């Protein structure tokens, strides 16, 4: 008798890596595609998506709406967690922070 699992092997699902942290925006805040600069306590969510890209989304902490950090998505050539850390640093610094360039990490 054949095990039903043998007839239908499990699908390989590519899981997305994701990082999320709260960050206080520095003077000049973070630049978004949808609404321009946002300031104050923010949450940054970084997601490694298909095709070797990293997407950066920001929101006012505890809000419902997410906005695209300007410059996102961008290709990564290494550790997307390092890009998340670089984006956190850029937002802390402010000055209409944008997504970090992968070569800048």
Secondary structure, DSSP 4 states (H G I P E B T S, - for coil): ---HHHHSPPP---PPEEEEEEEE--TT-EEETTTEEE-SEEEEEEEEETTTEEEEEEEETT-S--EEBTT-SEE-SS-HHHHHHHHHHHHHH-SSB-PPPGGG-
